[in-house]
Amino acid sequence: MNDLIVSCAKKWLHLSPDLVQSRLYNEADFYKQFIADLKRCKREVIIESPFISSNRMYSLIRPFEDLINRKIKAYVITRHPDEHDLTMKQQAEEAIRRFETIGVQVLLTLDYHHRKLAILDRSILWEGSLNILSQTCSREIMRRISSTSLSEEMFDYLKLERFIY
């Protein structure tokens, strides 16, 4: 009887059947877990971060090089550098060149996108307030969701299939 109740509740509440794990991280513990997730990737990494700073890019370049060396597709979605002030524009241009040099595909947005998220192997979704490619000293929060259905829902919602195959 309990199984029937749980099954009906999931159906009525539209609960994702694979929402196994969800955990919150802050700026102090995010990168350790995020880099561990990158090391476990097998297929693709998609990061949307409106800002890219030189310091953060250099702290993440080795994990990105490892991804590319393992033939894992890596995509960075970020604002066009022209949408930044001069200092951030220069840093963004430098970081974009560096990412493209190692094989990361950089997709530039217009209209001041401000989303902060990552989709790893379409099975892990990171979302929150932390700019993954530029965070330095601000207080932030990110939620890590281990869910294929929610990761794919985000991929579809953002219509990423237009750019990422």
N, C-alpha and C positions, 0 to 999 in steps of 0.2 A: 504494500500500500504506500509506504514512504517513497519508493522509487517512482510510482505513478504521480504522486504529489510534486516531487522534485521535477520530473519531466514536464508536467503541465505548467508549473511555475516558470520554468525556463522558456517554454513556448510563449506563454502570455506576456512575460516581461522582456521578451526578445533578447535573452542573455546569450552571449557568444558561448558556444560549447567548448571552445578551446582557450578561454580566458583563464589560464592556469596561474600565472604569476603577474603581479603588479607591485612595483616598489618605487618609493620616492627617493630621490638623490638631491643633494645640493651641490654648490660649486666646489666644496671640499672633497667630496667622494665621487662625483660624477665621472671624471676622466679615467680613474682607475678601472671602473666597471666598463666604461665605454670602450677603452682600448682593449680590454679583455674580450669584449664582444667582437671587436674588429678582428682580433686574432683567430676567432672561431668561425668567421664568415667563410662561406663556401661558394657563393654565387655573385652577390652584388651588394654594394653599399650606396645608399642615397642619403645625402645630407643637405638639408635646406637651412642655411644660416645667412641672414641678411648682411652681416658684416664679416670681413676677414681681416684679421690683424697679422702683421708679420710675426710677432712673438708667438702667437698661438699656432699659426701655420707651421713655424719651424719646430714647435714642440710636437706636432702631429705628423710631420713629414715622413718619419721612419715607418710608422704603422701604415701610412698610405703606400709607401714604396713596397712594403711587404705584401700588401694586397695586390698591387699590380704585378709583382714578381710571381705571385701565386695564381695569376690569370683571373683575378676577381675584378669584375667591373666596378669602377668607382665613379660616382657622379656627385658633383657639388653644384647646388642651385643657390645662387646668390644675386644680390642686387648688382646692376650695372655700375661700374666704378664712377660714372658721371653723376650718380645719385648721392654721392658722398661729398663731404667737405674735402679740401685739398689733402690734408694729412691722411685721412682714411682712404681717399682715392688712390694715393700713391701706394699705400700698403696693400690695397685690394689688387691693384694692377700687378704688383710684384708677386703676390701670393697666387694669383690666377696664372701668371706665366710659369711659376714654379710647379704648380699642380699639373698644368698641361704638359710641361716638360717631362714629367715622370709618367704620364699616361692617364691622368684623371680627366674625365670629361667635365668641363665647367659649362653650366647653362646659366646665362645671364637673364635676369628678370627686369622688368620695368614697372612703374607704378608703385614703387616703395613697398615691396613685399616685406613682411615683418615676421613671418612664421619661423619657428625654431623647432626642427624635428629631424629625425633620422629613421630610415627604414633599412633594416639589415636582413638580407636574405628573405625579405617579405614575411618574416616571422617574428621579428623584434621591432617594436615601435618605441622610439624615444620622442616625447613631446613635452614642452614646457616653456620656460622663459629664458633659458640659457642659450646664448649664441655660441654654438659649438665651435665655430672657427674664429672667435674673437674674444671670448670671455677672459677677463683679467681679474678685476677685484670687486665686481658687483655681487650682491647677494641674489642667488637664483635658485630655481627648482626645476627638476626634470623628473618625469615619470617614465619608468621602463616597463613596458607591457610586452610580455611574451605571449603573442597571439597571432597566428597566421591570418585569421579572419579579420582582426582589427588592423593589422598591417596592410593587408590587401584592400581593406575598406579605405584607408588613408590614401594608398596609391591610386585607387580608382577615383576617390573624391577630388584629388588634386589633378586628375586627368594626366598623369605622368606617362601613360602609354603612348602619348603623342611624341614623346622624346626618348623614352627608355623602353627598349624591347626585351 
